[in-house]
Amino acid sequence: MRIGELAARAGTTTRTLRYYESRGLLPARRDAHGHRTYDEGDLRLLAQIRTLRDFGFDLEETRPFVECLRAGHPQGDSCPASLGVYRSKLAELDALIGQLTAVRETVAGQLARAERARDELAAEALVPGGPEPVCELGGRR
């Protein structure tokens, strides 16, 4: 098949396919007229790349999976290098989850502190002679 058909079937653009070719992820086969030609195996490579990209893998991280498929394995993740990329990605995700958990705890603490301060101001406003509530945007209520 030609590049336009492959792009349509893979749900991508010819520009993307040329980029993948320049990065060595997609083979650069040409017919007698100089046109790029592709087969069903190339469609499988693109499906593997797209799935991994959708999961947050960068383009270079897809390389071991593509090479595994090119080596004739039925699945791109059955080779040792692919498994290594999975392990690295899991470690990266675990680190991000840890960072997000810490940020969430900080924000939850700030919210609890702000709600306590609001409640204290509201309670003081009910006391005769207590402060008048002030809107956070600068106006009086």
Secondary structure, 3 states (H helix, E strand, C coil): CCHHHHHHHHCCCHHHHHHHHHCCCCCCEECCCCCEECCHHHHHHHHHHHHHHHCCCCHHHHHHHHHHHHCCCCCCCCCHHHHHHHHHHHHHHHHHHHHHHHHHHHHHHHHHHHHHHHHHHHHHHHCCCCCCCECCCCCEC
